[in-house]
Amino acid sequence: MGDTGTGTDEGARPDPVLLTEPAEGTPDVVETHRALREAADALAAGQGPVAVDTERASGYRYSQRAYLVQLRRQGAGTFLVDPVALDDEIDPLIEALADTEWVLHAASQDLPCLAELGLRPARLFDTELAGRLAGFERVALGTLVELLLGYHLEKGHGAADWSRRPLPQDWLDYAALDVELLVPLRDALEEELAEQGKLDWALEEFEALRTAPPAPPRAEPWRRTSGIHRVRSPRGLAAVRAVWEARDTLARQRDIAPGRVLPDASIVQAAVAAPATEEELIALPVFRGRAQRRIADVWLRALRTAARMPKSELPDPSPAHDGPPPPNRWGDRDPAAAARLSAVRTALATIAEAHRLPVENLLQPELVRRTCWRPPAELSAEAVGKVLRDGGAREWQIELTVDALAQALTDAAD
């Protein structure tokens, strides 16, 4: 599936115009309550949707809080708000944006940290999700802006440590550019979706994203430690868990990304080596470094706790999953379920191709797996539709897929 809907021959498209800073210049950062009030008044007096973005410090800090909030609205201009300097007291901004439509790119990444500040959209347009539904293969902000608007954004600081103060000027230029063209991009994508007959689908998706509850915490987050597959014994898994939890506590206290406190690979290495003394621990790579030697007692205490743990308290090497196993195991575990999954995937791929949609946006893969693993007793369209609806599928998704899914499940059962 190639990029669609531009109506322009790729070879004939003119070179994009490079943007290195906003057309009106990069504004000063809003870091006083007086400046915040002025910004809020200007935004409230503006017209149309509000472009919104945030910058976090993922990979540097434990928290996923917003260290900068960027906003732009027609008639108001661009504002860069520092919630840290404002002690997260941004009530004027909350009031100014209360009844506006927000335009974000990849909104699921920004909405949680905005909600922490009390900022929640009344209406939402997600340009990344819109691009997927419109059938574009590449949906990065810079790619869509270049393809649909003819501009090339100066990029390069998205993975920076935005907790740093003061923020460098080129970082601020980058941050301001992220909202410079969001509203024009929204308008171009809305037109594209309307031409394809998908605008109602998109609006339903945006509303589902806007109203989605926070993801529940994982029951055993330590099991996601990279490389944990190397640890096979319950005692070794207990060591991974103990060190992971010690690291998490330390990272939270220091507000440092856990991987910067101790890499996952070192947790696994310590669990496999099972050092009994501090000398054995600091002989391992990473642990022999000066920073790790200073807190070696933390890791050794965790390892000793795991080593003394009663067998009854050791973690299960193969814990029960809340849902189906990985699909590559279905053939051995339940051949009939594997046949259902294969038939359903084929049916969904056909529908997705016909409508120029990514198959994962046609129906959530996890919902597909759950439905195929434990289908309803009755394989009618009505019964399958209820399963999909109960699983969070949107009405447009059910309408497109329910008949094909019911038929595929029936055929696989014959």
C-alpha positions, 0 to 999 in steps of 0.5 A: 500500500503506497501513499495515497490521496495526494493527487500529485506525481511523486516525481513532479512534486517540488522540493519542500521549503525548509523551516528552521524557525517559526514564521513569526519567530520563536516566542519567549518561554512562559514561566511567570503567572503574569505571562501565563495569564496573558498567554491564556487570554490570547489563546481564548481570543483566538479562532479555530482549533488549538495545536498542542504538543509536549516535550518530556524527558523520557530516557532521562527522568523516571516521571513522564511529566511534561517539561514544556507545553507548546500551543498555537492558535490562529489569531493568538500565535505560538506559546511555549509554557514551562509548567515546572517554573509555574509549579504546575499551576496553570488554571488560566490555561485550563480555562482558556482551552476548555471548549476548544478542539485540540490538534495533536500528533500521536495524541496517546503519547501526550494526553497522559502528561497533559491530564496530569496538569489538568489539561483535557480536550473537549474535542480531539483531532490526531494527525498521526491517526488521521494519516493512518486511516487515510492510508499513508504508509509513513505518518511521522509529523515531518513526513506528513507535513512535507507530503501534504503541505510542502514544508520540511521541518527542522528536527532533531531534539525530540529525544533530548533531556527536556528537564534541562534548564535553561532550554537551548534556543535551537531546542525551543525553535524545534518545539515551536515548529512542532505546532507551527503547521499542525492545524493546516495539516489537520485541515489537509487530512480532514479533506483527504478523509472526507474525500475517501469517505472515512471522516466519520471513522476518524471522528469515532476514533478520535473520540475513543482516544479522547475518552479512553481510561488510563491504562491499568498498571501491569501486574508484574512489570519486572517480567518485561526486563529485556533479556529475561528469557536467559533466566530460566529458574524460579530462583533466578527470576526472583533475583530479577524481580528483587533487583528490578524492584530495588532499581525502580525504588531508587529511580523513583526517588531520584527521578532518573530513568531506570535504565540510567540507574542500572541497565536491564542487561546488568539485572539479568547478568546479576541474576544469572551469575548469582554473586554471593559477595560484594567482591563477586558482584563488582567483578561483573561488567557495569557493577565495577564502575564507580557509580555502581560500586557506591550502591553495590549494597543495594543490589547485593541486598536484593540478590540475597533476599531472592536467594533466601526466599522460600520456594513457595514465594518464588515466581512462576516461570510460566505465569498464567496469562490474562488472555491467549498465549503468543500466536506462534504457540497456538499450533501446539496448544490449540490447532483449531484456534490457530486455524481460526486465527489464520482464517480471520487474519486473511479476511481482515487483510482483504478488507484492510487492503480494499479500504486502504487501511492498516490492518491494526487500525481496522481491528485491534490485534489483541481483540482479534486474538482473544476472539479467535482463541475463545470465540462465542458459542454461536458464530453468527454476525450478531454474536461476533458483533457483541464480542467485538463491541464488548472488546472496545471495537468502534461501530465503523470497525464492527460494520466493516468486519463482523460479517467476514469474521463470522464467516471466517470463524464458521469456515474454520470450524467446518 
